[in-house]
Amino acid sequence: MTIYKDTTGVDLREWVEEAEYKGWSKKGVRVPYKDLAATVKFLRQMKVLVAKP
């Protein structure tokens, strides 16, 4: 959970470990907290469609 521009959200970021930098990259997505339930519902629906039998 992070606060960015006065809005709360969940950041999903890539972790990088290189010689010059170690930490979270800019690559990723941010889901606003108000949209979190709808996003989780959507991802669960997608899981059924892409899961291998």
PyMOL commands that place a pseudoatom at each C-alpha (Angstrom):
pseudoatom trace, name=CA, resn=MET, resi=1, chain=A, elem=C, hetatm=0, pos=[0.000, 0.000, 0.000]
pseudoatom trace, name=CA, resn=THR, resi=2, chain=A, elem=C, hetatm=0, pos=[1.351, 3.382, -0.981]
pseudoatom trace, name=CA, resn=ILE, resi=3, chain=A, elem=C, hetatm=0, pos=[0.106, 6.930, -1.112]
pseudoatom trace, name=CA, resn=TYR, resi=4, chain=A, elem=C, hetatm=0, pos=[0.804, 8.821, -4.340]
pseudoatom trace, name=CA, resn=LYS, resi=5, chain=A, elem=C, hetatm=0, pos=[-0.691, 12.206, -5.182]
pseudoatom trace, name=CA, resn=ASP, resi=6, chain=A, elem=C, hetatm=0, pos=[-3.058, 11.919, -2.195]
pseudoatom trace, name=CA, resn=THR, resi=7, chain=A, elem=C, hetatm=0, pos=[-4.522, 8.570, -3.336]
pseudoatom trace, name=CA, resn=THR, resi=8, chain=A, elem=C, hetatm=0, pos=[-3.944, 5.163, -1.747]
pseudoatom trace, name=CA, resn=GLY, resi=9, chain=A, elem=C, hetatm=0, pos=[-3.127, 2.193, -3.941]
pseudoatom trace, name=CA, resn=VAL, resi=10, chain=A, elem=C, hetatm=0, pos=[-1.230, -1.061, -4.354]
pseudoatom trace, name=CA, resn=ASP, resi=11, chain=A, elem=C, hetatm=0, pos=[2.002, -1.033, -6.372]
pseudoatom trace, name=CA, resn=LEU, resi=12, chain=A, elem=C, hetatm=0, pos=[3.131, -4.196, -8.155]
pseudoatom trace, name=CA, resn=ARG, resi=13, chain=A, elem=C, hetatm=0, pos=[6.754, -3.661, -9.159]
pseudoatom trace, name=CA, resn=GLU, resi=14, chain=A, elem=C, hetatm=0, pos=[9.720, -5.639, -10.442]
pseudoatom trace, name=CA, resn=TRP, resi=15, chain=A, elem=C, hetatm=0, pos=[12.653, -6.126, -8.022]
pseudoatom trace, name=CA, resn=VAL, resi=16, chain=A, elem=C, hetatm=0, pos=[16.048, -5.436, -9.617]
pseudoatom trace, name=CA, resn=GLU, resi=17, chain=A, elem=C, hetatm=0, pos=[19.464, -6.531, -8.368]
pseudoatom trace, name=CA, resn=GLU, resi=18, chain=A, elem=C, hetatm=0, pos=[22.240, -5.116, -10.526]
pseudoatom trace, name=CA, resn=ALA, resi=19, chain=A, elem=C, hetatm=0, pos=[25.719, -3.752, -9.795]
pseudoatom trace, name=CA, resn=GLU, resi=20, chain=A, elem=C, hetatm=0, pos=[24.567, -0.127, -9.995]
pseudoatom trace, name=CA, resn=TYR, resi=21, chain=A, elem=C, hetatm=0, pos=[21.076, -0.469, -8.497]
pseudoatom trace, name=CA, resn=LYS, resi=22, chain=A, elem=C, hetatm=0, pos=[19.201, -2.731, -6.111]
pseudoatom trace, name=CA, resn=GLY, resi=23, chain=A, elem=C, hetatm=0, pos=[15.528, -2.111, -5.409]
pseudoatom trace, name=CA, resn=TRP, resi=24, chain=A, elem=C, hetatm=0, pos=[12.096, -1.686, -6.944]
pseudoatom trace, name=CA, resn=SER, resi=25, chain=A, elem=C, hetatm=0, pos=[12.072, -0.638, -10.600]
pseudoatom trace, name=CA, resn=LYS, resi=26, chain=A, elem=C, hetatm=0, pos=[9.690, 1.725, -12.353]
pseudoatom trace, name=CA, resn=LYS, resi=27, chain=A, elem=C, hetatm=0, pos=[8.292, -1.244, -14.288]
pseudoatom trace, name=CA, resn=GLY, resi=28, chain=A, elem=C, hetatm=0, pos=[4.962, -2.325, -12.910]
pseudoatom trace, name=CA, resn=VAL, resi=29, chain=A, elem=C, hetatm=0, pos=[1.415, -1.193, -12.288]
pseudoatom trace, name=CA, resn=ARG, resi=30, chain=A, elem=C, hetatm=0, pos=[-0.460, 0.716, -9.643]
pseudoatom trace, name=CA, resn=VAL, resi=31, chain=A, elem=C, hetatm=0, pos=[-3.998, -0.267, -8.689]
pseudoatom trace, name=CA, resn=PRO, resi=32, chain=A, elem=C, hetatm=0, pos=[-5.981, 2.423, -6.850]
pseudoatom trace, name=CA, resn=TYR, resi=33, chain=A, elem=C, hetatm=0, pos=[-7.374, 1.107, -3.570]
pseudoatom trace, name=CA, resn=LYS, resi=34, chain=A, elem=C, hetatm=0, pos=[-10.927, 1.992, -4.613]
pseudoatom trace, name=CA, resn=ASP, resi=35, chain=A, elem=C, hetatm=0, pos=[-10.539, -0.373, -7.629]
pseudoatom trace, name=CA, resn=LEU, resi=36, chain=A, elem=C, hetatm=0, pos=[-8.814, -3.210, -5.777]
pseudoatom trace, name=CA, resn=ALA, resi=37, chain=A, elem=C, hetatm=0, pos=[-11.879, -5.446, -5.293]
pseudoatom trace, name=CA, resn=ALA, resi=38, chain=A, elem=C, hetatm=0, pos=[-12.872, -5.165, -8.970]
pseudoatom trace, name=CA, resn=THR, resi=39, chain=A, elem=C, hetatm=0, pos=[-9.278, -5.874, -10.033]
pseudoatom trace, name=CA, resn=VAL, resi=40, chain=A, elem=C, hetatm=0, pos=[-9.060, -9.003, -7.878]
pseudoatom trace, name=CA, resn=LYS, resi=41, chain=A, elem=C, hetatm=0, pos=[-12.408, -10.221, -9.258]
pseudoatom trace, name=CA, resn=PHE, resi=42, chain=A, elem=C, hetatm=0, pos=[-11.186, -9.652, -12.816]
pseudoatom trace, name=CA, resn=LEU, resi=43, chain=A, elem=C, hetatm=0, pos=[-7.891, -11.479, -12.167]
pseudoatom trace, name=CA, resn=ARG, resi=44, chain=A, elem=C, hetatm=0, pos=[-9.753, -14.466, -10.697]
pseudoatom trace, name=CA, resn=GLN, resi=45, chain=A, elem=C, hetatm=0, pos=[-11.909, -14.632, -13.832]
pseudoatom trace, name=CA, resn=MET, resi=46, chain=A, elem=C, hetatm=0, pos=[-8.801, -14.473, -16.027]
pseudoatom trace, name=CA, resn=LYS, resi=47, chain=A, elem=C, hetatm=0, pos=[-7.091, -17.224, -14.020]
pseudoatom trace, name=CA, resn=VAL, resi=48, chain=A, elem=C, hetatm=0, pos=[-9.854, -19.644, -15.001]
pseudoatom trace, name=CA, resn=LEU, resi=49, chain=A, elem=C, hetatm=0, pos=[-9.369, -18.801, -18.669]
pseudoatom trace, name=CA, resn=VAL, resi=50, chain=A, elem=C, hetatm=0, pos=[-5.580, -19.130, -18.756]
pseudoatom trace, name=CA, resn=ALA, resi=51, chain=A, elem=C, hetatm=0, pos=[-5.033, -21.996, -16.271]
pseudoatom trace, name=CA, resn=LYS, resi=52, chain=A, elem=C, hetatm=0, pos=[-3.682, -25.221, -17.701]
pseudoatom trace, name=CA, resn=PRO, resi=53, chain=A, elem=C, hetatm=0, pos=[-5.862, -28.281, -17.050]
for i in range(1, 53): cmd.bond("trace and resi %d" % i, "trace and resi %d" % (i + 1))
show_as sticks, trace
zoom trace
